[in-house]
Amino acid sequence: MLESLIASYLPLINEDVVCEYAKKQGTELTREEARLITLFLKTHWRELYHQDRSCLELLRGKVREDTFQSICLLYEKMKQIYLQ
């Protein structure tokens, strides 16, 4: 059920939504980071949903290191809440 909800919500995600969410989590993104993260989420959400954290490494080097660390921490936090 959660998987189908995510799939239906994905078309609504855009760079502005990603920037706003990151800001609420205490992370400021550049426009390029927001673009890359949006594309990443739309492409790799199933791997993340199925707890394949290794796909996050695709973002390493493409976003600032502090941004990458924030993404990893947020993933772990959300995994504990929604995927356990």
Phi, psi and omega in degrees: 000311179300322179299318180290327175296316179298314180301322181284335180277333185307319179299339181277346182282130176220179184301321179296318179297316180296315179299315182295317179296316179299318180298319178296335179269001177091018181236126175267129179252149168281164178299322180294319177298317179299319178297312181296318181293320177300311179298317179301311181299318181290335182268322190244016185297326181294321177299316179296318179299321180271018172063034173266085184293341184300333180294339178299333179299339177297336180274339181298130181089344178263336175239163178300152183300320179294326176293316179300315179297321178297319178298315181297316178296317179296320178300313180298319179297312182291326177298318179297323183283313191254339188246011179262000000 
